[in-house]
Amino acid sequence: MSFSIILVFGILLLPLYLVIAGWILGKPRDYRTAGLGVVFMISIVAVLIAGTFVVSLTEFILPS
């Protein structure tokens, strides 16, 4: 396992893990808000990954 994977998924995303754990494990528990927050964060990540994929395809097909 490379250092960059550990860096990205372990250290840089630690605040995100703590926020999600706080939403789910905190009191008072509000599962609707926790669910909306998780879906919102997943949608942001999906948009970023899709955008990166489109840009990489564009660079592959039309090299500058």
mmJSON file of the N, C-alpha and C atoms, coordinates in Angstrom:
{"data_MODEL":{"atom_site":{
"group_PDB":["ATOM","ATOM","ATOM","ATOM","ATOM","ATOM","ATOM","ATOM","ATOM","ATOM","ATOM","ATOM","ATOM","ATOM","ATOM","ATOM","ATOM","ATOM","ATOM","ATOM","ATOM","ATOM","ATOM","ATOM","ATOM","ATOM","ATOM","ATOM","ATOM","ATOM","ATOM","ATOM","ATOM","ATOM","ATOM","ATOM","ATOM","ATOM","ATOM","ATOM","ATOM","ATOM","ATOM","ATOM","ATOM","ATOM","ATOM","ATOM","ATOM","ATOM","ATOM","ATOM","ATOM","ATOM","ATOM","ATOM","ATOM","ATOM","ATOM","ATOM","ATOM","ATOM","ATOM","ATOM","ATOM","ATOM","ATOM","ATOM","ATOM","ATOM","ATOM","ATOM","ATOM","ATOM","ATOM","ATOM","ATOM","ATOM","ATOM","ATOM","ATOM","ATOM","ATOM","ATOM","ATOM","ATOM","ATOM","ATOM","ATOM","ATOM","ATOM","ATOM","ATOM","ATOM","ATOM","ATOM","ATOM","ATOM","ATOM","ATOM","ATOM","ATOM","ATOM","ATOM","ATOM","ATOM","ATOM","ATOM","ATOM","ATOM","ATOM","ATOM","ATOM","ATOM","ATOM","ATOM","ATOM","ATOM","ATOM","ATOM","ATOM","ATOM","ATOM","ATOM","ATOM","ATOM","ATOM","ATOM","ATOM","ATOM","ATOM","ATOM","ATOM","ATOM","ATOM","ATOM","ATOM","ATOM","ATOM","ATOM","ATOM","ATOM","ATOM","ATOM","ATOM","ATOM","ATOM","ATOM","ATOM","ATOM","ATOM","ATOM","ATOM","ATOM","ATOM","ATOM","ATOM","ATOM","ATOM","ATOM","ATOM","ATOM","ATOM","ATOM","ATOM","ATOM","ATOM","ATOM","ATOM","ATOM","ATOM","ATOM","ATOM","ATOM","ATOM","ATOM","ATOM","ATOM","ATOM","ATOM","ATOM","ATOM","ATOM","ATOM","ATOM","ATOM","ATOM","ATOM","ATOM","ATOM","ATOM","ATOM"],
"id":[1,2,3,4,5,6,7,8,9,10,11,12,13,14,15,16,17,18,19,20,21,22,23,24,25,26,27,28,29,30,31,32,33,34,35,36,37,38,39,40,41,42,43,44,45,46,47,48,49,50,51,52,53,54,55,56,57,58,59,60,61,62,63,64,65,66,67,68,69,70,71,72,73,74,75,76,77,78,79,80,81,82,83,84,85,86,87,88,89,90,91,92,93,94,95,96,97,98,99,100,101,102,103,104,105,106,107,108,109,110,111,112,113,114,115,116,117,118,119,120,121,122,123,124,125,126,127,128,129,130,131,132,133,134,135,136,137,138,139,140,141,142,143,144,145,146,147,148,149,150,151,152,153,154,155,156,157,158,159,160,161,162,163,164,165,166,167,168,169,170,171,172,173,174,175,176,177,178,179,180,181,182,183,184,185,186,187,188,189,190,191,192],
"type_symbol":["N","C","C","N","C","C","N","C","C","N","C","C","N","C","C","N","C","C","N","C","C","N","C","C","N","C","C","N","C","C","N","C","C","N","C","C","N","C","C","N","C","C","N","C","C","N","C","C","N","C","C","N","C","C","N","C","C","N","C","C","N","C","C","N","C","C","N","C","C","N","C","C","N","C","C","N","C","C","N","C","C","N","C","C","N","C","C","N","C","C","N","C","C","N","C","C","N","C","C","N","C","C","N","C","C","N","C","C","N","C","C","N","C","C","N","C","C","N","C","C","N","C","C","N","C","C","N","C","C","N","C","C","N","C","C","N","C","C","N","C","C","N","C","C","N","C","C","N","C","C","N","C","C","N","C","C","N","C","C","N","C","C","N","C","C","N","C","C","N","C","C","N","C","C","N","C","C","N","C","C","N","C","C","N","C","C","N","C","C","N","C","C"],
"label_atom_id":["N","CA","C","N","CA","C","N","CA","C","N","CA","C","N","CA","C","N","CA","C","N","CA","C","N","CA","C","N","CA","C","N","CA","C","N","CA","C","N","CA","C","N","CA","C","N","CA","C","N","CA","C","N","CA","C","N","CA","C","N","CA","C","N","CA","C","N","CA","C","N","CA","C","N","CA","C","N","CA","C","N","CA","C","N","CA","C","N","CA","C","N","CA","C","N","CA","C","N","CA","C","N","CA","C","N","CA","C","N","CA","C","N","CA","C","N","CA","C","N","CA","C","N","CA","C","N","CA","C","N","CA","C","N","CA","C","N","CA","C","N","CA","C","N","CA","C","N","CA","C","N","CA","C","N","CA","C","N","CA","C","N","CA","C","N","CA","C","N","CA","C","N","CA","C","N","CA","C","N","CA","C","N","CA","C","N","CA","C","N","CA","C","N","CA","C","N","CA","C","N","CA","C","N","CA","C","N","CA","C","N","CA","C","N","CA","C","N","CA","C","N","CA","C"],
"label_alt_id":[null,null,null,null,null,null,null,null,null,null,null,null,null,null,null,null,null,null,null,null,null,null,null,null,null,null,null,null,null,null,null,null,null,null,null,null,null,null,null,null,null,null,null,null,null,null,null,null,null,null,null,null,null,null,null,null,null,null,null,null,null,null,null,null,null,null,null,null,null,null,null,null,null,null,null,null,null,null,null,null,null,null,null,null,null,null,null,null,null,null,null,null,null,null,null,null,null,null,null,null,null,null,null,null,null,null,null,null,null,null,null,null,null,null,null,null,null,null,null,null,null,null,null,null,null,null,null,null,null,null,null,null,null,null,null,null,null,null,null,null,null,null,null,null,null,null,null,null,null,null,null,null,null,null,null,null,null,null,null,null,null,null,null,null,null,null,null,null,null,null,null,null,null,null,null,null,null,null,null,null,null,null,null,null,null,null,null,null,null,null,null,null],
"label_comp_id":["MET","MET","MET","SER","SER","SER","PHE","PHE","PHE","SER","SER","SER","ILE","ILE","ILE","ILE","ILE","ILE","LEU","LEU","LEU","VAL","VAL","VAL","PHE","PHE","PHE","GLY","GLY","GLY","ILE","ILE","ILE","LEU","LEU","LEU","LEU","LEU","LEU","LEU","LEU","LEU","PRO","PRO","PRO","LEU","LEU","LEU","TYR","TYR","TYR","LEU","LEU","LEU","VAL","VAL","VAL","ILE","ILE","ILE","ALA","ALA","ALA","GLY","GLY","GLY","TRP","TRP","TRP","ILE","ILE","ILE","LEU","LEU","LEU","GLY","GLY","GLY","LYS","LYS","LYS","PRO","PRO","PRO","ARG","ARG","ARG","ASP","ASP","ASP","TYR","TYR","TYR","ARG","ARG","ARG","THR","THR","THR","ALA","ALA","ALA","GLY","GLY","GLY","LEU","LEU","LEU","GLY","GLY","GLY","VAL","VAL","VAL","VAL","VAL","VAL","PHE","PHE","PHE","MET","MET","MET","ILE","ILE","ILE","SER","SER","SER","ILE","ILE","ILE","VAL","VAL","VAL","ALA","ALA","ALA","VAL","VAL","VAL","LEU","LEU","LEU","ILE","ILE","ILE","ALA","ALA","ALA","GLY","GLY","GLY","THR","THR","THR","PHE","PHE","PHE","VAL","VAL","VAL","VAL","VAL","VAL","SER","SER","SER","LEU","LEU","LEU","THR","THR","THR","GLU","GLU","GLU","PHE","PHE","PHE","ILE","ILE","ILE","LEU","LEU","LEU","PRO","PRO","PRO","SER","SER","SER"],
"label_asym_id":["A","A","A","A","A","A","A","A","A","A","A","A","A","A","A","A","A","A","A","A","A","A","A","A","A","A","A","A","A","A","A","A","A","A","A","A","A","A","A","A","A","A","A","A","A","A","A","A","A","A","A","A","A","A","A","A","A","A","A","A","A","A","A","A","A","A","A","A","A","A","A","A","A","A","A","A","A","A","A","A","A","A","A","A","A","A","A","A","A","A","A","A","A","A","A","A","A","A","A","A","A","A","A","A","A","A","A","A","A","A","A","A","A","A","A","A","A","A","A","A","A","A","A","A","A","A","A","A","A","A","A","A","A","A","A","A","A","A","A","A","A","A","A","A","A","A","A","A","A","A","A","A","A","A","A","A","A","A","A","A","A","A","A","A","A","A","A","A","A","A","A","A","A","A","A","A","A","A","A","A","A","A","A","A","A","A","A","A","A","A","A","A"],
"label_entity_id":["1","1","1","1","1","1","1","1","1","1","1","1","1","1","1","1","1","1","1","1","1","1","1","1","1","1","1","1","1","1","1","1","1","1","1","1","1","1","1","1","1","1","1","1","1","1","1","1","1","1","1","1","1","1","1","1","1","1","1","1","1","1","1","1","1","1","1","1","1","1","1","1","1","1","1","1","1","1","1","1","1","1","1","1","1","1","1","1","1","1","1","1","1","1","1","1","1","1","1","1","1","1","1","1","1","1","1","1","1","1","1","1","1","1","1","1","1","1","1","1","1","1","1","1","1","1","1","1","1","1","1","1","1","1","1","1","1","1","1","1","1","1","1","1","1","1","1","1","1","1","1","1","1","1","1","1","1","1","1","1","1","1","1","1","1","1","1","1","1","1","1","1","1","1","1","1","1","1","1","1","1","1","1","1","1","1","1","1","1","1","1","1"],
"label_seq_id":[1,1,1,2,2,2,3,3,3,4,4,4,5,5,5,6,6,6,7,7,7,8,8,8,9,9,9,10,10,10,11,11,11,12,12,12,13,13,13,14,14,14,15,15,15,16,16,16,17,17,17,18,18,18,19,19,19,20,20,20,21,21,21,22,22,22,23,23,23,24,24,24,25,25,25,26,26,26,27,27,27,28,28,28,29,29,29,30,30,30,31,31,31,32,32,32,33,33,33,34,34,34,35,35,35,36,36,36,37,37,37,38,38,38,39,39,39,40,40,40,41,41,41,42,42,42,43,43,43,44,44,44,45,45,45,46,46,46,47,47,47,48,48,48,49,49,49,50,50,50,51,51,51,52,52,52,53,53,53,54,54,54,55,55,55,56,56,56,57,57,57,58,58,58,59,59,59,60,60,60,61,61,61,62,62,62,63,63,63,64,64,64],
"pdbx_PDB_ins_code":[null,null,null,null,null,null,null,null,null,null,null,null,null,null,null,null,null,null,null,null,null,null,null,null,null,null,null,null,null,null,null,null,null,null,null,null,null,null,null,null,null,null,null,null,null,null,null,null,null,null,null,null,null,null,null,null,null,null,null,null,null,null,null,null,null,null,null,null,null,null,null,null,null,null,null,null,null,null,null,null,null,null,null,null,null,null,null,null,null,null,null,null,null,null,null,null,null,null,null,null,null,null,null,null,null,null,null,null,null,null,null,null,null,null,null,null,null,null,null,null,null,null,null,null,null,null,null,null,null,null,null,null,null,null,null,null,null,null,null,null,null,null,null,null,null,null,null,null,null,null,null,null,null,null,null,null,null,null,null,null,null,null,null,null,null,null,null,null,null,null,null,null,null,null,null,null,null,null,null,null,null,null,null,null,null,null,null,null,null,null,null,null],
"Cartn_x":[0.853,0.0,0.903,0.619,1.482,1.153,2.107,1.957,0.842,0.66,-0.366,-1.774,-2.019,-3.344,-3.598,-2.582,-2.722,-2.943,-2.225,-2.359,-3.766,-4.28,-5.592,-6.715,-6.748,-7.88,-7.745,-6.539,-6.354,-6.298,-5.455,-5.198,-6.088,-6.16,-6.92,-8.423,-8.919,-10.356,-10.769,-9.832,-10.153,-11.238,-11.201,-12.307,-13.666,-13.7,-14.956,-15.45,-14.542,-14.926,-15.473,-14.859,-15.315,-16.681,-16.924,-18.229,-19.321,-19.078,-20.083,-20.314,-19.243,-19.403,-20.174,-19.919,-20.658,-22.132,-22.442,-23.847,-24.563,-23.902,-24.567,-24.541,-23.427,-23.284,-23.628,-23.735,-23.995,-25.413,-25.613,-26.951,-27.325,-28.52,-29.641,-29.446,-29.858,-29.68,-30.758,-30.304,-31.218,-30.804,-31.419,-31.009,-31.322,-32.336,-32.663,-31.547,-31.081,-29.988,-28.701,-28.428,-27.237,-27.303,-28.456,-28.619,-28.458,-29.045,-28.895,-27.434,-26.737,-25.328,-24.473,-24.708,-23.932,-24.221,-25.486,-25.84,-25.23,-25.237,-24.648,-23.147,-22.442,-21.006,-20.687,-21.472,-21.259,-21.511,-22.53,-22.803,-21.684,-21.105,-19.982,-18.795,-18.494,-17.384,-17.649,-18.886,-19.224,-19.056,-19.459,-19.3,-17.817,-17.013,-15.582,-14.923,-15.288,-14.711,-15.171,-16.432,-16.934,-16.262,-16.081,-15.398,-13.959,-13.274,-11.895,-11.843,-12.806,-12.859,-13.08,-14.0,-14.282,-13.055,-12.386,-11.194,-10.091,-9.914,-8.873,-9.211,-10.489,-10.864,-10.637,-10.946,-10.743,-9.261,-8.414,-6.973,-6.454,-7.054,-6.637,-7.052,-8.271,-8.792,-8.225,-8.172,-7.691,-6.432,-5.302,-4.096,-3.701,-3.232,-2.856,-1.403],
"Cartn_y":[-1.169,0.0,1.237,2.148,3.311,4.361,5.222,6.268,7.241,7.505,8.472,7.986,6.694,6.156,6.3,6.001,6.164,7.631,8.507,9.937,10.43,10.06,10.559,9.961,8.638,8.0,7.977,8.111,8.058,9.41,10.277,11.538,12.66,12.836,13.959,13.806,12.576,12.369,12.117,12.217,12.001,12.956,14.254,15.12,14.679,14.199,13.705,12.486,11.569,10.396,10.81,11.802,12.251,12.93,13.692,14.341,13.296,12.312,11.26,10.471,10.142,9.426,10.273,11.575,12.462,12.533,12.558,12.588,11.307,10.177,8.893,8.511,8.756,8.308,9.379,10.632,11.719,11.709,12.455,12.575,14.039,14.437,13.597,13.086,11.883,11.26,11.747,12.272,12.745,12.056,10.919,10.102,10.784,11.609,12.313,13.283,14.061,14.995,14.254,13.176,12.381,11.792,11.288,10.723,11.767,12.94,14.017,14.45,14.535,14.92,13.903,12.629,11.572,11.56,11.673,11.695,12.915,14.054,15.271,15.09,14.535,14.333,13.302,12.234,11.228,11.83,12.686,13.302,14.257,14.977,15.857,15.031,13.938,13.073,12.484,12.07,11.489,12.521,13.753,14.806,15.085,15.116,15.343,14.21,12.972,11.828,11.837,12.123,12.175,13.288,14.441,15.545,15.207,14.565,14.142,13.119,12.218,11.209,11.864,12.824,13.506,14.286,14.974,15.732,14.8,13.662,12.731,12.121,11.847,11.339,12.387,13.619,14.7,14.855,14.764,14.869,13.663,12.502,11.296,11.345,11.803,11.825,13.006,14.177,15.387,15.908,15.273,15.755,17.136,17.956,19.32,19.419],
"Cartn_z":[0.0,0.0,0.0,-0.893,-1.016,0.048,0.276,1.289,0.933,-0.361,-0.77,-0.445,-0.571,-0.235,1.26,2.054,3.505,3.848,3.178,3.435,3.11,1.944,1.519,2.357,2.475,3.144,4.661,5.172,6.608,7.271,6.77,7.464,6.943,5.64,5.094,5.274,5.265,5.426,6.87,7.811,9.219,9.728,9.404,9.853,9.314,8.089,7.53,8.298,8.623,9.406,10.771,11.386,12.694,12.625,11.57,11.4,11.227,10.388,10.167,11.449,12.17,13.439,14.448,14.467,15.373,15.035,13.746,13.352,13.76,13.592,13.829,15.307,15.98,17.361,18.397,17.981,18.922,19.454,20.52,21.093,21.09,20.823,20.417,18.996,18.764,17.457,16.506,15.392,14.358,13.064,12.802,11.655,10.325,10.282,9.038,8.667,9.62,9.359,9.024,9.737,9.448,8.05,7.678,6.332,5.249,5.466,4.484,4.354,5.466,5.422,4.7,4.98,4.317,2.827,2.439,1.012,0.334,1.009,0.454,0.218,1.192,1.038,-0.04,-0.112,-1.155,-2.531,-2.652,-3.953,-4.367,-3.415,-3.744,-4.23,-3.549,-3.962,-5.338,-5.599,-6.903,-8.017,-7.781,-8.782,-9.036,-7.986,-8.158,-8.946,-8.636,-9.358,-10.81,-11.057,-12.437,-13.222,-12.608,-13.284,-13.619,-12.694,-12.947,-14.073,-14.103,-15.159,-16.521,-16.586,-17.853,-18.329,-17.419,-17.797,-18.275,-17.603,-18.04,-19.393,-19.654,-20.972,-22.05,-21.725,-22.681,-23.01,-22.012,-22.244,-23.029,-22.822,-23.522,-24.988,-25.247,-26.613,-27.396,-26.766,-27.437,-26.728,-26.922,-26.23,-26.757,-25.856,-26.265,-26.647],
"occupancy":[1.0,1.0,1.0,1.0,1.0,1.0,1.0,1.0,1.0,1.0,1.0,1.0,1.0,1.0,1.0,1.0,1.0,1.0,1.0,1.0,1.0,1.0,1.0,1.0,1.0,1.0,1.0,1.0,1.0,1.0,1.0,1.0,1.0,1.0,1.0,1.0,1.0,1.0,1.0,1.0,1.0,1.0,1.0,1.0,1.0,1.0,1.0,1.0,1.0,1.0,1.0,1.0,1.0,1.0,1.0,1.0,1.0,1.0,1.0,1.0,1.0,1.0,1.0,1.0,1.0,1.0,1.0,1.0,1.0,1.0,1.0,1.0,1.0,1.0,1.0,1.0,1.0,1.0,1.0,1.0,1.0,1.0,1.0,1.0,1.0,1.0,1.0,1.0,1.0,1.0,1.0,1.0,1.0,1.0,1.0,1.0,1.0,1.0,1.0,1.0,1.0,1.0,1.0,1.0,1.0,1.0,1.0,1.0,1.0,1.0,1.0,1.0,1.0,1.0,1.0,1.0,1.0,1.0,1.0,1.0,1.0,1.0,1.0,1.0,1.0,1.0,1.0,1.0,1.0,1.0,1.0,1.0,1.0,1.0,1.0,1.0,1.0,1.0,1.0,1.0,1.0,1.0,1.0,1.0,1.0,1.0,1.0,1.0,1.0,1.0,1.0,1.0,1.0,1.0,1.0,1.0,1.0,1.0,1.0,1.0,1.0,1.0,1.0,1.0,1.0,1.0,1.0,1.0,1.0,1.0,1.0,1.0,1.0,1.0,1.0,1.0,1.0,1.0,1.0,1.0,1.0,1.0,1.0,1.0,1.0,1.0,1.0,1.0,1.0,1.0,1.0,1.0],
"B_iso_or_equiv":[0.0,0.0,0.0,0.0,0.0,0.0,0.0,0.0,0.0,0.0,0.0,0.0,0.0,0.0,0.0,0.0,0.0,0.0,0.0,0.0,0.0,0.0,0.0,0.0,0.0,0.0,0.0,0.0,0.0,0.0,0.0,0.0,0.0,0.0,0.0,0.0,0.0,0.0,0.0,0.0,0.0,0.0,0.0,0.0,0.0,0.0,0.0,0.0,0.0,0.0,0.0,0.0,0.0,0.0,0.0,0.0,0.0,0.0,0.0,0.0,0.0,0.0,0.0,0.0,0.0,0.0,0.0,0.0,0.0,0.0,0.0,0.0,0.0,0.0,0.0,0.0,0.0,0.0,0.0,0.0,0.0,0.0,0.0,0.0,0.0,0.0,0.0,0.0,0.0,0.0,0.0,0.0,0.0,0.0,0.0,0.0,0.0,0.0,0.0,0.0,0.0,0.0,0.0,0.0,0.0,0.0,0.0,0.0,0.0,0.0,0.0,0.0,0.0,0.0,0.0,0.0,0.0,0.0,0.0,0.0,0.0,0.0,0.0,0.0,0.0,0.0,0.0,0.0,0.0,0.0,0.0,0.0,0.0,0.0,0.0,0.0,0.0,0.0,0.0,0.0,0.0,0.0,0.0,0.0,0.0,0.0,0.0,0.0,0.0,0.0,0.0,0.0,0.0,0.0,0.0,0.0,0.0,0.0,0.0,0.0,0.0,0.0,0.0,0.0,0.0,0.0,0.0,0.0,0.0,0.0,0.0,0.0,0.0,0.0,0.0,0.0,0.0,0.0,0.0,0.0,0.0,0.0,0.0,0.0,0.0,0.0,0.0,0.0,0.0,0.0,0.0,0.0],
"pdbx_formal_charge":[null,null,null,null,null,null,null,null,null,null,null,null,null,null,null,null,null,null,null,null,null,null,null,null,null,null,null,null,null,null,null,null,null,null,null,null,null,null,null,null,null,null,null,null,null,null,null,null,null,null,null,null,null,null,null,null,null,null,null,null,null,null,null,null,null,null,null,null,null,null,null,null,null,null,null,null,null,null,null,null,null,null,null,null,null,null,null,null,null,null,null,null,null,null,null,null,null,null,null,null,null,null,null,null,null,null,null,null,null,null,null,null,null,null,null,null,null,null,null,null,null,null,null,null,null,null,null,null,null,null,null,null,null,null,null,null,null,null,null,null,null,null,null,null,null,null,null,null,null,null,null,null,null,null,null,null,null,null,null,null,null,null,null,null,null,null,null,null,null,null,null,null,null,null,null,null,null,null,null,null,null,null,null,null,null,null,null,null,null,null,null,null],
"auth_seq_id":[1,1,1,2,2,2,3,3,3,4,4,4,5,5,5,6,6,6,7,7,7,8,8,8,9,9,9,10,10,10,11,11,11,12,12,12,13,13,13,14,14,14,15,15,15,16,16,16,17,17,17,18,18,18,19,19,19,20,20,20,21,21,21,22,22,22,23,23,23,24,24,24,25,25,25,26,26,26,27,27,27,28,28,28,29,29,29,30,30,30,31,31,31,32,32,32,33,33,33,34,34,34,35,35,35,36,36,36,37,37,37,38,38,38,39,39,39,40,40,40,41,41,41,42,42,42,43,43,43,44,44,44,45,45,45,46,46,46,47,47,47,48,48,48,49,49,49,50,50,50,51,51,51,52,52,52,53,53,53,54,54,54,55,55,55,56,56,56,57,57,57,58,58,58,59,59,59,60,60,60,61,61,61,62,62,62,63,63,63,64,64,64],
"auth_comp_id":["MET","MET","MET","SER","SER","SER","PHE","PHE","PHE","SER","SER","SER","ILE","ILE","ILE","ILE","ILE","ILE","LEU","LEU","LEU","VAL","VAL","VAL","PHE","PHE","PHE","GLY","GLY","GLY","ILE","ILE","ILE","LEU","LEU","LEU","LEU","LEU","LEU","LEU","LEU","LEU","PRO","PRO","PRO","LEU","LEU","LEU","TYR","TYR","TYR","LEU","LEU","LEU","VAL","VAL","VAL","ILE","ILE","ILE","ALA","ALA","ALA","GLY","GLY","GLY","TRP","TRP","TRP","ILE","ILE","ILE","LEU","LEU","LEU","GLY","GLY","GLY","LYS","LYS","LYS","PRO","PRO","PRO","ARG","ARG","ARG","ASP","ASP","ASP","TYR","TYR","TYR","ARG","ARG","ARG","THR","THR","THR","ALA","ALA","ALA","GLY","GLY","GLY","LEU","LEU","LEU","GLY","GLY","GLY","VAL","VAL","VAL","VAL","VAL","VAL","PHE","PHE","PHE","MET","MET","MET","ILE","ILE","ILE","SER","SER","SER","ILE","ILE","ILE","VAL","VAL","VAL","ALA","ALA","ALA","VAL","VAL","VAL","LEU","LEU","LEU","ILE","ILE","ILE","ALA","ALA","ALA","GLY","GLY","GLY","THR","THR","THR","PHE","PHE","PHE","VAL","VAL","VAL","VAL","VAL","VAL","SER","SER","SER","LEU","LEU","LEU","THR","THR","THR","GLU","GLU","GLU","PHE","PHE","PHE","ILE","ILE","ILE","LEU","LEU","LEU","PRO","PRO","PRO","SER","SER","SER"],
"auth_asym_id":["A","A","A","A","A","A","A","A","A","A","A","A","A","A","A","A","A","A","A","A","A","A","A","A","A","A","A","A","A","A","A","A","A","A","A","A","A","A","A","A","A","A","A","A","A","A","A","A","A","A","A","A","A","A","A","A","A","A","A","A","A","A","A","A","A","A","A","A","A","A","A","A","A","A","A","A","A","A","A","A","A","A","A","A","A","A","A","A","A","A","A","A","A","A","A","A","A","A","A","A","A","A","A","A","A","A","A","A","A","A","A","A","A","A","A","A","A","A","A","A","A","A","A","A","A","A","A","A","A","A","A","A","A","A","A","A","A","A","A","A","A","A","A","A","A","A","A","A","A","A","A","A","A","A","A","A","A","A","A","A","A","A","A","A","A","A","A","A","A","A","A","A","A","A","A","A","A","A","A","A","A","A","A","A","A","A","A","A","A","A","A","A"],
"auth_atom_id":["N","CA","C","N","CA","C","N","CA","C","N","CA","C","N","CA","C","N","CA","C","N","CA","C","N","CA","C","N","CA","C","N","CA","C","N","CA","C","N","CA","C","N","CA","C","N","CA","C","N","CA","C","N","CA","C","N","CA","C","N","CA","C","N","CA","C","N","CA","C","N","CA","C","N","CA","C","N","CA","C","N","CA","C","N","CA","C","N","CA","C","N","CA","C","N","CA","C","N","CA","C","N","CA","C","N","CA","C","N","CA","C","N","CA","C","N","CA","C","N","CA","C","N","CA","C","N","CA","C","N","CA","C","N","CA","C","N","CA","C","N","CA","C","N","CA","C","N","CA","C","N","CA","C","N","CA","C","N","CA","C","N","CA","C","N","CA","C","N","CA","C","N","CA","C","N","CA","C","N","CA","C","N","CA","C","N","CA","C","N","CA","C","N","CA","C","N","CA","C","N","CA","C","N","CA","C","N","CA","C","N","CA","C","N","CA","C","N","CA","C","N","CA","C"],
"pdbx_PDB_model_num":[1,1,1,1,1,1,1,1,1,1,1,1,1,1,1,1,1,1,1,1,1,1,1,1,1,1,1,1,1,1,1,1,1,1,1,1,1,1,1,1,1,1,1,1,1,1,1,1,1,1,1,1,1,1,1,1,1,1,1,1,1,1,1,1,1,1,1,1,1,1,1,1,1,1,1,1,1,1,1,1,1,1,1,1,1,1,1,1,1,1,1,1,1,1,1,1,1,1,1,1,1,1,1,1,1,1,1,1,1,1,1,1,1,1,1,1,1,1,1,1,1,1,1,1,1,1,1,1,1,1,1,1,1,1,1,1,1,1,1,1,1,1,1,1,1,1,1,1,1,1,1,1,1,1,1,1,1,1,1,1,1,1,1,1,1,1,1,1,1,1,1,1,1,1,1,1,1,1,1,1,1,1,1,1,1,1,1,1,1,1,1,1]
}}}
